[in-house]
Amino acid sequence: MNQTDEIAVSVDDSYVATVEIRRPPNNYFDVGLITALADVFARLDEDDACRAIVLCSEGRHFCAGANLGGAGEAQQFQPGQGRDLYREAVRIFSGRLPVVAAVQGAAIGGGLGLACAADFRVASPRSRFAANFSLLGFHHGFGLTVTLPRIVGNQQAQSMLYTGRRVPGEEALAMGLCDRLTEPELIRAESHALAAEIAQAAPLAVQSIRETLRGHLAKQVEEATIRENAEQERLRQTVDFAEGIAATTEKRTPGFLGR
């Protein structure tokens, strides 16, 4: 399987593909990266040697989402790019193979959305999950409208989305946000073990069961991201959004004004 400088792909004899995002340390994404990831998933769908995927990242964190502030190792996410980003994200949700996300460090914002696109999440006590959009004066995205309540229930999803609070690994396990908890250095191995266990089952049966259980998830995400993107574009123009980004950059508590 081909790879790029930013995505590495390998398939082993247990029928498990390891797909590694390589934008350390924070692994911010943009339209190009999500497009490349969707392309990889589509190719693996057609590979008879692959029956399950481990999605992981190089560096300190699984994924910090889009780079809204313009600092760090990725290009700043620009207004108007949301439509293209979410179109490609829907392609990830449309994939046929089960995905296990190996969540080391943080899955923040859109990075949480990417983790929630997977069927399972493996983490450690040091992992943390956050839908921090409200703390930026922003609307959530990447289909979290659909996926987060589906995984943790409506009340827990509201709590995370309204407050933007960070959920550590133990709490994530208790609420169902992650499925297995292990030591930080064992996250990838545990993720592979889970994927290999899935890959041992009959592949046509697994894919059929998965399609039944996920139902119209990709279509629901597509519909949800239309509103998510519209609200993101609207709120991007507010004073509160500018304050949220500034406060995050300056590592201080934001002073929101409601305008």
Number of C-alpha atoms within 10 A of each C-alpha: 11 9 13 10 8 16 19 19 18 14 19 11 9 17 20 25 26 24 22 20 24 20 21 18 17 26 27 27 24 20 19 12 19 21 20 16 23 20 16 19 23 17 14 22 18 12 14 9 15 22 29 30 31 28 25 25 28 19 16 13 23 35 31 22 24 23 20 15 16 14 10 13 13 17 15 16 18 13 12 12 13 22 16 14 21 24 18 22 25 23 18 22 25 20 18 19 24 20 27 29 28 28 30 28 25 25 27 26 25 25 26 25 25 26 27 25 26 20 17 22 26 28 33 24 17 16 25 24 28 22 29 22 23 19 23 23 23 23 24 24 26 28 29 25 22 22 21 22 14 14 18 17 14 14 10 15 19 15 12 20 22 16 14 20 17 18 19 18 26 20 15 23 19 11 15 15 25 26 17 20 21 18 14 16 10 16 23 24 14 19 29 24 16 22 25 21 13 20 20 14 11 10 18 10 10 19 16 11 12 15 16 10 10 12 11 13 19 20 13 16 25 22 15 18 27 16 15 24 22 15 15 21 17 12 18 17 13 15 14 22 24 18 19 23 19 16 17 14 12 10 9 10 12 19 10 16 9 9 10
